[in-house]
Amino acid sequence: MSQLTGEKIALQLQTPGRCRMHYQILVKGEVIGEVELDHIAWRSGEAELKIHIFDPAKRRRGFGSDAVTTLLEHAFGTMNLRRVYLRVHATNTAAVRCYEKAGFKKEGKLKRSFGGERKEEVLLMAVSRQHFSKEKPARAV
Ligand SMILES: CC(C)(COP(=O)(O)OP(=O)(O)OC[C@H]1O[C@@H](n2cnc3c(N)ncnc32)[C@H](O)[C@@H]1OP(=O)(O)O)[C@@H](O)C(=O)NCCC(=O)NCCS
């Protein structure tokens, strides 16, 4: 499907590939960001989600949550994936909240050290088809 429709946004497929589906996020015809499923593993039914809303002025209006939910509906309902996961910096509270709203749960923590004092924590988050369907009865597959 080349176009997916959410409540506030539409997703336009840019790069259809066996291992990667990359969409532009549109609001009233304007491209405001991108969202994708990468590393699609058909055998295990898993993929990694990434999202970016370009202009900070377009954030905090519900577009990110809508884009993530719309893509998850497609991932579980049409592509028949089993689990979608992602990595996010622990300090990125906006993204963590956005993902939690869409049903993602924290599964683990990776610690990266750059030598000296500099360290960063990356959270691994995931949502299963079963969990998504249960949590999102109104719009889920
Ligand atoms: C992460 C991102 C996609 C979220 O999109 P968004 O459109 O701003 O998110 P939403 O408006 O749907 O908000 C989702 C939730 O996060 C909360 N939120 C958003 N920005 C926030 C912030 N800066 N601080 C705290 N909470 C925030 C919202 O309040 C909302 O929760 P609520 O409904 O309980 O109030 C967007 O901020 C972004 O593109 N950031 C830069 C790129 C990035 O960090 N990508 C993720 C990499 S893993």
The ligand as an SDF file (V2000), in Angstrom:
LIG
                    3D

 48 50  0  0  0  0  0  0  0  0999 V2000
   10.0150   11.8780   18.8880 C   0  0  0  0  0  0  0  0  0  0  0  0
    9.0390   12.6040   17.9810 C   0  0  0  0  0  0  0  0  0  0  0  0
    8.8460   11.7800   16.7200 C   0  0  0  0  0  0  0  0  0  0  0  0
    7.6910   12.7380   18.7170 C   0  0  0  0  0  0  0  0  0  0  0  0
    6.7680   13.3090   17.8050 O   0  0  0  0  0  0  0  0  0  0  0  0
    5.6980   14.4000   18.2880 P   0  0  0  0  0  0  0  0  0  0  0  0
    4.7960   14.6760   17.1410 O   0  0  0  0  0  0  0  0  0  0  0  0
    6.4120   15.5420   18.8840 O   0  0  0  0  0  0  0  0  0  0  0  0
    4.9460   13.5790   19.4260 O   0  0  0  0  0  0  0  0  0  0  0  0
    3.4350   13.7440   19.9070 P   0  0  0  0  0  0  0  0  0  0  0  0
    2.9840   15.1660   19.7140 O   0  0  0  0  0  0  0  0  0  0  0  0
    2.6400   12.6710   19.2510 O   0  0  0  0  0  0  0  0  0  0  0  0
    3.5790   13.5040   21.4510 O   0  0  0  0  0  0  0  0  0  0  0  0
    3.6510   12.2290   22.0010 C   0  0  0  0  0  0  0  0  0  0  0  0
    3.7170   12.3240   23.5090 C   0  0  0  0  0  0  0  0  0  0  0  0
    5.0100   12.7910   23.8710 O   0  0  0  0  0  0  0  0  0  0  0  0
    4.8930   13.9590   24.6710 C   0  0  0  0  0  0  0  0  0  0  0  0
    5.9820   14.8520   24.2970 N   0  0  0  0  0  0  0  0  0  0  0  0
    6.2700   15.3030   23.0520 C   0  0  0  0  0  0  0  0  0  0  0  0
    7.3340   16.1270   23.1250 N   0  0  0  0  0  0  0  0  0  0  0  0
    7.7020   16.1690   24.4220 C   0  0  0  0  0  0  0  0  0  0  0  0
    8.7530   16.8340   25.1180 C   0  0  0  0  0  0  0  0  0  0  0  0
    9.6240   17.6160   24.4530 N   0  0  0  0  0  0  0  0  0  0  0  0
    8.8540   16.6470   26.4450 N   0  0  0  0  0  0  0  0  0  0  0  0
    7.9960   15.8430   27.1020 C   0  0  0  0  0  0  0  0  0  0  0  0
    6.9720   15.1800   26.5010 N   0  0  0  0  0  0  0  0  0  0  0  0
    6.8410   15.3440   25.1660 C   0  0  0  0  0  0  0  0  0  0  0  0
    3.5610   14.5530   24.3050 C   0  0  0  0  0  0  0  0  0  0  0  0
    3.0820   15.4010   25.3210 O   0  0  0  0  0  0  0  0  0  0  0  0
    2.7220   13.3150   24.1140 C   0  0  0  0  0  0  0  0  0  0  0  0
    2.2990   12.7540   25.3390 O   0  0  0  0  0  0  0  0  0  0  0  0
    0.8470   13.0900   25.9610 P   0  0  0  0  0  0  0  0  0  0  0  0
   -0.1500   12.7980   24.8800 O   0  0  0  0  0  0  0  0  0  0  0  0
    0.7720   12.1820   27.1200 O   0  0  0  0  0  0  0  0  0  0  0  0
    0.8380   14.5360   26.3030 O   0  0  0  0  0  0  0  0  0  0  0  0
    9.5680   14.0280   17.6160 C   0  0  0  0  0  0  0  0  0  0  0  0
    9.7520   14.7500   18.8140 O   0  0  0  0  0  0  0  0  0  0  0  0
   10.8740   14.0230   16.8150 C   0  0  0  0  0  0  0  0  0  0  0  0
   10.8610   13.8190   15.6060 O   0  0  0  0  0  0  0  0  0  0  0  0
   12.0060   14.2630   17.4880 N   0  0  0  0  0  0  0  0  0  0  0  0
   13.3090   14.3530   16.8240 C   0  0  0  0  0  0  0  0  0  0  0  0
   13.7610   13.0120   16.2440 C   0  0  0  0  0  0  0  0  0  0  0  0
   13.7610   11.9230   17.2790 C   0  0  0  0  0  0  0  0  0  0  0  0
   14.1150   12.1370   18.4360 O   0  0  0  0  0  0  0  0  0  0  0  0
   13.3470   10.7240   16.8200 N   0  0  0  0  0  0  0  0  0  0  0  0
   13.3350    9.5590   17.6520 C   0  0  0  0  0  0  0  0  0  0  0  0
   14.6550    8.8920   17.5620 C   0  0  0  0  0  0  0  0  0  0  0  0
   14.6120    7.3210   18.3820 S   0  0  0  0  0  0  0  0  0  0  0  0
  1  2  1  0
  2  3  1  0
  2  4  1  0
  2 36  1  0
  4  5  1  0
  5  6  1  0
  6  7  2  0
  6  8  1  0
  6  9  1  0
  9 10  1  0
 10 11  2  0
 10 12  1  0
 10 13  1  0
 13 14  1  0
 14 15  1  0
 15 16  1  0
 15 30  1  0
 16 17  1  0
 17 18  1  0
 17 28  1  0
 18 19  1  0
 18 27  1  0
 19 20  2  0
 20 21  1  0
 21 22  1  0
 21 27  2  0
 22 23  1  0
 22 24  2  0
 24 25  1  0
 25 26  2  0
 26 27  1  0
 28 29  1  0
 28 30  1  0
 30 31  1  0
 31 32  1  0
 32 33  2  0
 32 34  1  0
 32 35  1  0
 36 37  1  0
 36 38  1  0
 38 39  2  0
 38 40  1  0
 40 41  1  0
 41 42  1  0
 42 43  1  0
 43 44  2  0
 43 45  1  0
 45 46  1  0
 46 47  1  0
 47 48  1  0
M  END
$$$$
